[in-house]
Amino acid sequence: MGVRGIPWAWVRETEPGGLIVATLRGWLRSLGLVRLTVEDGRHATGRFIAADPAFMMARQQEAPRNFGMLPGDDAGKVRETPHGPGLLRMPDSGFVAQLAMPNARTFDMTADDGTVQTYVLDAANDSFAVLSRDGAGTGWKVREGGPVSLWAEVEHFLALWHAAGSPAATAFGMSVEPDCQRVWLDDPEDGPSWRLPVMPGA
């Protein structure tokens, strides 16, 4: 069973020094298997020990069935991007993209002119990114709208990841507190970090 974040009840009910082993999943993909040590009933810290295990999402944490209204063809601003949607399907870059967009889902749709567009929609704030080939067919362009520039977030965190040597998922760790869950790279204090959705303590 995969979870988007660690339910707080798991931490609260585990004795200090006890272990929590869970598969973290997002709505885009699986993140990996994480092993956490509960420190004092208020904190848990650990690292990913395996990447991309195939577990179904826990039912109460599944994505909403309705995608909502799709952005119109003239919504948002268009720009070039060095990254196409293929990175979402790759194990390591997909891991980083899921961290950058924890509430996003994606699907492909064929436009009226026959070209395939990849939609990325954020279920929390209605932000969107639509990826398609550029006019020459050799590069990519993205059309973004909403309060958060989704694909710009991906580009930013990919740059940080590449600067660190493009490490595998096992270089990442996780810290869990009552009101904050973070995935971090290399060092929990000084490394780049990403916030995960806080799960209610059921």
Buried (B, 14 or more C-beta within 10 A) or exposed (E): EBBBBBBBEBBEEBEEEBEBEBBBBBBBBBBBBBBBBBBEEEBBBBBBEEBBBEBEBBEEBEBEEEEEEEBEEEBBEEEEBEBBBEBBEEEBBBBBBBBBBBBBBBEEEEEEEEEEBBBBBBBEEBBBBBBBBEEEEEEBBBBBBBEBBBBBBBBEBBEBBEEEEEBEBEBBBBBBBEEEBBBBBEEBEEBBBBEBEBBEEE
